[in-house]
Amino acid sequence: MKNGEAVITDDAERFKLHDGGALMVVNVTSSDAGDYYVMLSNEEGQQEGIIKLIVNYSPKIQQIPREVFVDRGATAVLVCSADAYPVRDDMVHWEVEEFELPPNQVYHQGTSTLTLPKVDRSLSGTYICNADNGIAPPAKAIVHLFVRCVSASLSIDTQNYHASPLSRSSHRYTSLTTSTRLLHQGMVRVVYLCFARLRVSQ
């Protein structure tokens, strides 16, 4: 029996009882871990015993968002958890391709929390969650962090457009993305995600 349920049944092909009472488990999975109860009996009486089966398995990262959007100046918190055995506090960690991360990671029971206070556009990028408990293969997941900001205003001349700073007065905020926009026969391509004021001149 395992956890109070019989494992030797007619359709339990993965569990085979051999002569002498040995139990063989075929194609072991993490769900097979647990306490197995064995009952021995003869004409002298009966006795029970417990055998604990521990299954080691490689990490599997739990579901995390592919994209995270944070306003400039706010705090970004990236959390990554992995299911694995054995579990080490530091088996999950964050890294980023574009720059070296500050030492702001907290590890606890297979979870790594990365806190980035007062973010700016320089922290936008591709963040990688790695999980490795020493059982192959390791796992990883990618999260794209986008920092939304009010960084510049664009003055668009349809013949010869250029970017220039504008005052904070009565200009409407416009969300700009990496898409291409057509403005009075002029073409503008914005290569980062940001919020800007937009003024068009002819």
Summary of the structure (lengths in Angstrom):
residues: 202
radius of gyration: 29.0
end to end distance: 82.0
largest distance: 103.7
contacts: 492
relative contact order: 0.14
helix: 3%
strand: 53%
